[in-house]
Amino acid sequence: MLKIGICDDEQIVSEILKRKVEICLREAGVQAEITLFSQGQDLLETGEDLDILFLDIEMPEMDGIEVGKKLRQKGNDCKIIVATSMVERFKEAFYIDAFRFVTKPFEMEEIRAIGGEVELFIKGKKYRKDITLTDLERELSETLFFRISRQYIVNLGEITEQKANMVKVAGETLKVSVRKQKDFEKAYLRYKLRG
């Protein structure tokens, strides 16, 4: 089950976004657990296993960018969707590896576009497919492919370099999440021994 967090200091905004996300999930036939956080500290203490996080930038005490940085330092690689009306702060979201942006007031089309599309890189070309990464992972052979993080599944045969928590595939350097590190190393070793 997908785990989604919404972190915004304005409760009414969180409730509106939650209702819209629930509608989109129902339309897509996706089950999810949605948790609301009213401040960054609550999120940092209990939101470690989220798959997707809608994160407001403008919050008292600790703003969304600071919260995002702390999440990343803890090894959390969830998809962060920056939810804000402060368009001038979008650039800061690159510091937390934001997946996408949605603007307040929230439009249904912006929310629908978030969960169900992946980009595939095949022989140097980019393709888009209307499927979740989790569903794609189920379809792929686990002897040839491995999900190194919440964002990436790699073809083990296309890895040109592997060290510490990084792999190089098709010229791109990708980070292996802390939680996946040991399982990845085992899967990659099995693949190399078979080769």
Secondary structure, DSSP 8 states (H G I E B T S, - for coil): -EEEEEE-S-HHHHHHHHHHHHHHHHHHT--EEEEEESSHHHHHHH-TT-SEEEEES--SSS-HHHHHHHHHHTT---EEEEEES-GGGGGGGGGGT--EEEESS--HHHHHHHHS-EEEEETTEEEEESS-HHHHHHHS-TTTEEE-SSS-EEEGGGEEEEETTEEEETTEEEE--GGGHHHHHHHHHHHHHH-
